[in-house]
């Protein structure tokens, strides 16, 4: 008897398909942003930032427009995740002085760096209008996606 596919496994299969058949890295990021935004209700803003020198530059995203199209590495939660090369989860953005406000509705955020051979290439940034929206399952899913994306972004 086969085990049913979990939602996470289904999303990762669709990510793998997008990477295999998606064209260049920007097209793949766009497909993955759309997939995550449409598939996970508490992901109200989903975007990619690309590291260019010491600046994070906004790539494909889904959700309301962000005023933060370029973020220095020493600023914000995005800058912290890229600089420290580790996932940052913020349960209450209003309680974190690093938070760069994008939307008054945003309550929590997760940022996952995309690393290749110890080098940060960019990151996945997700906002939620729900407080404390991100847990271990979100972190595992997004880190798996970042790991899959890294070789595509390197080319």
Residue, then its C-alpha position, 0 to 999 in steps of 0.5 A: x500500500x502506498x503512503x499518501x503524498x504530503x502537501x510538502x512532498x507535493x510542493x517539492x515535486x512541483x518545485x523540482x518540475x519548475x527547476x527542471x523545465x522552467x528556463x532561466x533562474x528568474x523564470x524558475x523563481x517566478x514560478x516558485x513564488x507563484x506556487x508558494x503564494x497560491x498553495x499556502x494560505x498564510x504566505x501572503x507575500x512571497x519573494x526572492x532577493x538576489x545578492x549583488x555585491x553587498x546589496x539584496x535586489x528584489x527579484x520575482x515576487x507575489x503579493x503587494x508591491x514592496x518599497x524595498x527593492x534594494x536592501x543593504x546586507x547590514x539592514x533588515x531581517x533580509x540583510x541579517x539572514x543573508x549576512x549570517x547565512x541562516x534562516x531567520x524567523x520573526x514571530x512578531x515583526x513589530x517587536x523586532x527592530x530589524x524589520x523594514x516595514x513593507x505592509x501594515x498587515x504583515x505580522x510575521x516573516x521568515x527569510x531563508x538564504x539560498x547558499x551554494x558552496x558556502x556562498x549566499x546567492x540570494x534568499x526566499x522571503x515570506x511574510x504573513x498577515x498572521x502572527x507567529x505564522x512560521x514553524x519548523x515545517x515552513x523552515x524545512x520546506x523553504x530550506x529544501x526549496x533553497x537547496x534545490x534552487x542554489x545550483x540553478x541560480x549559480x548557472 
